[in-house]
Every structure is written in C-alpha cells, then in structure tokens.
Amino acid sequence: MSHEMIAIFMFATMMLMLMTGQRVFGAIGFVAAIAALALWGTGGSNIPFSSAMKLMKWYPLLTLPMFIFMGYVLSESRIADDLYRMFHVWMGPVNGGLAIGTIGLMVLISAMNGLSVAGMAIGATIALPELLKRGYDKRMVTGVIQAGSSLGILVPPSVVLVLYAMIARQPVGQLWLAGVFPGLVMAGMFILYIYIRCKIQPQLGPALPSAGREVSRSEKFRLLRAGLLPIAIFAAMMVPFVNGWTSLVESSAIGAMTAFLAAVLKGRMTRDVFENSVRQTLAISCMFMWIILAALGFGAVFDGLGAVRAIDNLFTEQLGLDPWTILILMQLSFLIMGTFLDDTAMLVIVAPLYVPLVKALGFDLVWYGVLYTITTQIAYMTPPFGYNLFLMRAMAPPEITMRDIYGSILPFVLVMVIALALIMVFPGIALWLPGYVYGF
C-alpha cells in the first residue's frame, strides 16, 4: 500500500470513529498509535513519547489554565450580571439597544474567558430572558446571542488560538494580537446590522420606556465602573506583555490573580465559587492537553508518511489549482466538518494537513489562524447541524423552536462571511497590530 493510501485510510478511520461518538483525543490518538506501530514496529512508540515530551516542555502552555481560571472566576462570581445591568441602563433608549449591548457584553466576556461556550451560557441565562421580557423578537435575540458568542475564540485571550499556536508552532502573542481587530470589526458589523434592522423594523427591538430605566446618576456611574472592570483586568494583563515587561505566562498569571482579587474585593469569592472555578479549570485544561497530545502524535505520523507533500503535489501540479483556490476549498471543508465537529476537533483533525500546506502555498500562518477561527465559528452556526444551534436549543426556553433558531442565525452568518472575505482580501486587518508590536 502506498503512503498516500495509508494516509487516506488513517483519516477515514479517524472520521469513522468520531462519527460513532468516540472522544476526540481517543479517536485521534488511537489511530496515530496504531498506524505508528504498524508502519515502524516498536520504534513507532517513540512518536507518542516524543509528542508528550514536546507538550511538557512547551512553556506557553501554562497560560491555558491561567486564562481558563480567570474566565470561570469572573463568570461564577456573577460579574457578568453587573455588565448586563450597565448595558440595560445605558443602551435602553435606542431601538435594538439591548441587543447591541448584548454584543458589547459578549466582547467583554470574550476578553475575560476566551471560550465561546462561556459567552453562549452567559448570554442564554442572563440576556435572553431579559430581551424576551422586554418585547424583543425571539429570532433576533437568539441570533444575537449565538453571533456574539462566536467572538469568544477570536478576541484575546482566546484559548483556541493557544491550541492553534501549539499545533502550528506560531507565537501565541502574535496570534492574539492578530485576533483583536478582526474581532472588533466583526462585533462592529453585528452592531451595525442590529441598528439598521431595528431602525427599519422597530418592533424587532423596541426602545425601553423611560420608566424601565430610571436610575440615579450615581447608580449609572456605579454600573459603568462595573462594565469597566473586565477592561481593567484585560489591560492589567496585556499592557505589560505588549510592552515587553512580562512574558506571556507571567501576564496570564497577572490576569488570573487580578480576576481573583476583583472577586474578593467585591465580596463574591465564596468557597463554592472558588471550588467550581478550580474544578472547571482542571477539567477544561486536561481535555485540551489530551487533545494537543493526540494531535501532535497524529501530525508526526502524517509528516513521516509525506502526506502533506503528496496533497500539495495533487492540488498544485496534477489538478493545477492556484493557491487561493486551494485556500478557499480548505475553508469550505471547515464549513462541512462544522456540521458535526466542534472547533477544537476540526483543528486537530486537519492541522497535520492544512498547516504545512498553507505554509507551502506561501500564506502567513498567523493570518491563517484568524481565518480558521472565523470559518469554524461560521460552521458552528450553519444549519442543519451546527454545534451552536443545538447548544442554543438546549439553553433556550420552550417557546423558541429549532425553526426559530435556524431562521435567526442566517443574517449573522452572512455578516460573518463578509467579515471573513474582508480579512482574506485585506490581510493587514489581522497582521497590522502584531507587525507593529513585534516589528515585522
């Protein structure tokens, strides 16, 4: 059997195992281990061992539990409740104001947590009931929450970009900075769409009556301070790092400690909050480490087979495709896989093929990391089987049907496709900030 056929067989076996409901790291690691032993005998056992050692020596991986802990502390201590109250008071007079405020809430939650699931959970439990109670259209609000939660893996500190950095061997700091402007551009486009749509159809997002937002000036500014707290935590973490005063790991520790102190000073760091935050941090961190370990082993076997060179030869020489056509086809494959896989699974499955291929085609891997995150979040929300669609259904009240959820997301998916096209055509949107900070 040729090496190309072995690579195809490995990929097909892995996909089959995933479709039967096996855990992502188990399916990927099992296929990699069996293939290594079958190809190289007992010497193949060096591949997972080498991958484990590489993982243990990757110092920036220490940022992972720090950022996850920071996010869970701020979520469990209900600081997000104060944020939404702030948007309720300050944005209520505008048609669609609370929906716009929800997008702002999601941006701040992303800067606190780095996981899209956290934004979805907070939006569905805090924002959704409030929006429905105030007469907002149910399709509009479910779309807003799903779209806003997509910013979680793009706005730093993105946990998924840390995973991409490990697999693609790219600097985490550059990837985070590359996600800043695309994340803000996408949030701005969501806000613009909501404002225009609610201006044309005010019944979709009615302005709040004055009686519903009458609070004292002092209370308004107290709520504004609550909204500025996540920004202050983000600044305390990122400013020293960008200026070169601290390393990435040191900055993540500053962020975790600042969030912890904020919860203590607010009187919300109870035993239950601390215990839940630690438990969730441990669970998520271990899951990511197993996935990275499996992905590294799988990638090593693919490299040994020369599968990447074979695919590059197939696309560029045998089929005669130009680099941009290949890139677009790769992005379309993410949309298809997103119907049944989450963003982490998509990355670790195709990274052994795509990352070296993108480099061989002459594209920037930091820029491609941003394209990956946007494309996978579009896939997350694309009917009929988008992961976020079913997550929304599980969290939404009974009056919101699956048909409502499908209908709610289509305009926002279109906005995200436009944002993706802008970043593909104008790579400077993603690369200017890391280039300015790092001087390349």
N, C-alpha and C positions, 0 to 999 in steps of 0.2 A: 504494500500500500504506500502511495506517495505521501510526502509530508503534508501536502496541501489537503489530501483526503483525510488524513489523520486530524488536521486542524478543524476541518468541517465536521467530522464525526464528534470531536470534543465539544464543539459549540452546540451541535444539535442535541447531544446527550445532556448537556447542562440546561438547555432550554426546556427539554422534556421533564427533567427533574423539578425545575422551577414551576412548571405548569401543573405538576402533581401536588404542589403545596409544600415542598421542602423548603427549609430555611435557606436564605440566600447564601450565607457563608458556608453552610454544609454542602449545598449543591456544587458551588464553585470549587471549594477546597477538595471535595471528594473526587471530582473529575480531574483536577490538576494532579492530585496524588496518584491516582490510578494510572493516568497517562504517563507520568514521570517514571513510575516503576515498570510499566510495560515497555517503554522506549529505552530506558537506560539501566534497567535492573536495580539492584540495591543501591547503586550510585545515585539513582534518582531521588533517594531520600534526602540528599543534600539540598535539594531545591526548597522544600518547606522549611528545613532548618535554617538555611541561608536567609529566607524571607523573614522568619521570626527574628533572627538576629538584626536584620536590617530595620525591622519595625522597632525593636527595643532600643536601637541606637539613634532613632530619628528624634532628636531633641525637641523640635517644634510640636511633636505630638502631645506634649504636656499641656499645650494650650487647650486641647479638646475638653478635658474635664473641667478646666477653669471656666471656660465660657458657658458650658452647659450648666454648671453650678450657679453662675451669675444669673442666667436666664430663669432657672427654677426658683431661686431666692426671690427675685422680683415678681415672678408670677404668683408664687404661693403666698407672698406677703400682701397681695391684693393692691399693689401699687398701680396696676393697670386700671382698677376701678376709679382711682383719682384722675387718671388720664382721660377716661371717657367722660367723666363728670365735667372736666375742663372743656372738652370739645362740645359737650352739650350746651354749656352756658355761652361759650364764645362764638360758636358757629350756628346756633339755633335760628337766628333771624334770616338766614339765607335759604332759598329753595334748594333742597338737597344738602343743606349744611351739615346735618348729622352724618350723612353718607360720606361727605368729603372729610369730616372729622374722623370717621372710622378709618379711612385710608391713612390719615395722619397718625392715628393710633397704631395701625399696622406697621408703619415705618418705624415708629419708636419701639414697638415690641420687637421688630427685627433687629434693631440696634441693641436690644437687651438680650436677645436669646439666640438668634442665628438659625432657628429651625422653623420651617413653615407650619408644622403641625401645632406649635405653640400659638402662633398667630391665629390659626383656624379655631383652636379651642377657646381662646380668649374672645375672639370675635363672635363665635356662636353662643357663648354663655353670657357675655356682657352686652355686646352691641345689638345682636339680633332681636332679643326680646324688647329692648328699648325702642328700636326703629319700628318694629311692628306695632307696638303700643301707640306710637305717635303717628300712625296712619301712612307709613311708607309702604310702597308697593313691594309685595313679598318677593317678586322676581328681581327687582332692583337690589334689595338688601342682600339676598343670598349671593348674587353675583358680586357685589361689593366685597363681601367678606371673603369669598373664595379668591378673588383677584388680589385683594390686599394681603392675604396670607402668602401669596406667591412671592412676595418681596423678602420673605424670611431667609431664603437661601442665596440671596443676591447682595443685600445690604450687609456690610460687615458689622459684627464678626460672624460671617457665615461658616457654619460647621461643615457644610457640604464642600465649600471651597477648600477647607483644610484637607478633606479627604482627596479632592482632586489634586491638590498640591503634592500630596504624598505619592499618588499614583503616577502623576505626570512629571514628578521631580521638578516642580516650579516653586519659587519663593512665595510663601503664604502672604507676606506683606504686600507684594505686588498684586496678587490676585484680589485681596481685599480692597485695595485702593482702586483696582480696575472695576470693581463692582459698585463703587459709590455713585458715579454719575449715571450709569445705566439704570441703577435702582431708583434714583431721584427722577430721572427722565420718565421712567415707566410710571412712577407714582404721580408725577405731574400730568401725564397723559390720561390716567384714570380720573384724576380730579377734573380735568378739562371736559372729559366725556360726561361725567356726572353733572357738572354745572350746566353744560349746554342742553343735555337731555331733560333736566329738571326745569330749565328755563322755558323750554318748548312745551313740556308736559308737566306743569306744576303739581298735578295730582300724584305723580310718582314719588315726589319728595317734598311734601308741604313744609313751609316755614313754621316754626313753633310759635304759638301765640305768646304774647308778652307775659301773660300770667304764668306760663310754664317755665320761664327763665328769669323771673325777678329774684335777684340775689343782690346782696350789698356789694359795694365796690371792694371792700376788704376781702369778702369771700371770693370775688372774681380773681383778685391777685393771689390769694392763697392757692386757688386751683391752678393758676398759671405757674406758680412755683412748683406745684406737683408735676405739671407737664414738663417743666424744665429739668427735673431730677434725672430722668434717663439720659438726657443730653449731657448733663454734667458728668454722669458716670462714664458715658462714652468718651467725653473729652479728657477726663482724668486718665483714661486707659490709652487713648490713641495719640494724644498730643506728645507725650514723652517718647512714644515709639517712632512717630513720624520725624521728630527732631533728632533722633538717634541717641536719646538719653537712656533708653532702656531697650532690652531685647524684646522679641515678640513674646517669649514665655514670661518675662518679668511684667510686661504690660497686661497679659492675661491674668496674672496673679493680682495686679493692682485693680483690675476690673472686678474680679471676684470679691476681693476684700472691700472695695468701695460699696458694692451692692449689699454685702453683708452688714456693713456699718450703717448704711442707709436704712435697712430694715430694722436694725437695733434701735437707732435713734428715733424712728417712728413708732417704736413700741410694738412692732409686729413680728419680731423674731421669737416666736414661741418654740417650744420643744417639738410640736407636731410639724411646724413649718420647716425647721432645721432637718428633722428626720426624713420628711418627704423629699426635700431638696437633695439630700445626700443619697437616698435610695434611687431616685430617678437619675441622678448624675452617674452613679455607678452602673446602672442598667444600660443607659444610652452609651456610655463610654466603652463598656465591654463589647456591646454589639458592634460599634464602629471598629474596634480593634480587631475583632474576629473577621469582619468583612475585609478590612485592609490586608490582613494576613493572607486570606484566601485569594484576594485579587493579585497580590504580589506573586504568589505561587503559580497561579494560572498564567499571569503575564510572562513569568520566566520560562514556562514550558512553550508558550507561543513563540517567544524570542528564539528558543532553541530550535524550533521547527522551521523558522524562517517564514512563518505565515504572513507576517506584515509585508515582507519584500514580495511575496507571491501576489498578494492582493494589490499592492502598488503597481506591479507589472501588469496585472489583469486590467485595472482601470485605465492606466495611462498609456500603455503600449498596445495591448490587444484590443481594447474597446475604444481607445483614442479619445478618452474624456479629458476635458481640461480641468484644472484644479478646482475652479469654482463650481462646476457641475458636480464633481465628487463631493465637495463640501456640502452642497445643498442636499444631495442624496443621503449623506450621513445624518443631516438634521432631520430629514423625513423619517429615517429609521428610528430616531428617538421618539417621534410622534406615534409611530406604530407600537413600539415597545411600551410606551407610557400607558397604553390601554390595559396592561396587566402587571406592570412592574413599577416600583417607586424609584425616586431619583437616584438613590444610593445603588440599588441593584442595577439600574441601567448603566451607571458609570463603571462599576466593577466588571460588568459583562463585556462591554465594548472597549473599555480603555486599552486593553492589550492590543487591540487592532487599530483603534482610531487615533490615539495619541501619537504613536510613531508615524502613522500615515499622514497626520496633519503636519507634523514636523518635516516629513519628506516632501510634502507638497509646497513647503515654503511659507506656511502660515505661522503666526505668533501663537504660542501655546497659552500665554496668559489671556490674550484676546479670545482664543477658542474656549477657555474655561468659562468666560462670561456667556458666550453663545450657548454652551452646554447647559448652563443653569437656566437660562431663559427658555430654551427649547424644551427641556424636561418639565418645566412648570406649565408650559402650554400643553404638553402631553398629559400632564396631571389633570387638566381641566377639560380635555376634549372628549365629547361623547363618542361612543356609548359607554366606555368602560373606564373613564378617567378616575384615578385613585381619589382625587379630591372630591369628586362628585358623590361618591359613596360615603366618604367621611362626613361631608355636609349633611347627607340624608340621615346619618346616624345621630347627628347633633341637633338637627332642626326639629321644630315642633311638628305634630301630625298634619297640620293644615298645609304645610309645604310639601308638595308631592315631588316625585322624581321628575315628572314632566316640567314642573316649575324650575327645578334645579338645572335641567338641561337647557331650558329656554333662557335662564338668567345669565349663563356664562358666555354665550356666543358673542355678544358685543365686546366683552372684555378680552376674549381670545383674539378677536380681530385687532384690538388695540395692541395686544402683546406681539402679534405678528408684525404689525407696523413698526413697533419698537425694535424688534429683532432685525428687521430689514434695515432700519436706520443704522444700527450698530454694525451690521455686516458691511454696509456701503461706506460708513464713516467710522473706521476702527479707532480714530482718535477720541471718540466719546468714552471708550473704555481705557485707552492706553495713555491719554494725556497726563492724568494725575499720577500714576506710577512712574511715568517717564520724568515728570517734573520733580518728584520727590527723590527718585533714585538716580536721576541724571543720565538716562539713556535715550 
